[in-house]
């Protein structure tokens, strides 16, 4: 049950960040990907209390990947809004 809850939380946070990156013309999803890649070990260290509940390090990395996928999908949809009004 905790696995499913973590997946939903990471995906919802990813969608929210994708809305932000889609609406701000200067912030691209690739910038977020680079930041996540460089801080992935820190994110795993922060989520280390979840190891007690049976959540593995590989699953946390899968959560980060799901987060990034939801950011990129949400960014692609919300990127059309500023592209419409900038021209």
For each residue, the residues with C-beta under 8 A, 3 or more apart:
1: 4 5
2: 5 6 50 53 54 55
3: 6 7 55 59
4: 1 7 8
5: 1 2 8 9
6: 2 3 9 10 50 55 59 63
7: 3 4 10 11 63 66
8: 4 5 11 12
9: 5 6 12 13
10: 6 7 13 14 63 64 66 67 70
11: 7 8 14 15 66 67 70
12: 8 9 15 16 70
13: 9 10 16 17 67
14: 10 11 17 18 66 67 68 69 70 71 74
15: 11 12 18 19 70 71 73 74
16: 12 13 19 20 74
17: 13 14 20 21 32 67 71 74
18: 14 15 21 22 29 70 71 72 73 74 75 77 78
19: 15 16 22 23 74 78
20: 16 17 23 24 27
21: 17 18 24 27 28 29 31 32 71 75 78
22: 18 19 74 75 76 77 78 79 81 82
23: 19 20 78 81 82
24: 20 21 27 82
25: 82 86
26:
27: 20 21 24 31 32
28: 21 31 32 75
29: 18 21 32 33 71 72 75
30: 33 34
31: 21 27 28 34 35
32: 17 21 27 28 29 35 36 68 71
33: 29 30 36 37 68 71 72
34: 30 31 37 38
35: 31 32 38 39
36: 32 33 39 40 43 64 67 68
37: 33 34 40
38: 34 35
39: 35 36 42 43
40: 36 37 43 44 61 64
41: 44 45
42: 39 45 46
43: 36 39 40 46 47 60 64
44: 40 41 47 48 57 60 61
45: 41 42 48
46: 42 43
47: 43 44 50 55 60
48: 44 45 51
49: 52
50: 2 6 47 53 55 60
51: 48 54 55 56 57
52: 49
53: 2 50
54: 2 51
55: 2 3 6 47 50 51 59 60
56: 51 59 60
57: 44 51 60 61
58: 61 62
59: 3 6 55 56 62 63
60: 43 44 47 50 55 56 57 63 64
61: 40 44 57 58 64 65
62: 58 59 65 66
63: 6 7 10 59 60 66 67
64: 10 36 40 43 60 61 67 68
65: 61 62 68 69
66: 7 10 11 14 62 63 69 70
67: 10 11 13 14 17 36 63 64 70 71
68: 14 32 33 36 64 65 71 72
69: 14 65 66 72 73
70: 10 11 12 14 15 18 66 67 73 74
71: 14 15 17 18 21 29 32 33 67 68 74 75
72: 18 29 33 68 69 75 76
73: 15 18 69 70 76 77
74: 14 15 16 17 18 19 22 70 71 77 78
75: 18 21 22 28 29 71 72 78 79
76: 22 72 73 79
77: 18 22 73 74 80
78: 18 19 21 22 23 74 75 81
79: 22 75 76 82 83
80: 77 83 84
81: 22 23 78 84 85
82: 22 23 24 25 79 85 86
83: 79 80 86 87
84: 80 81 87
85: 81 82
86: 25 82 83
87: 83 84
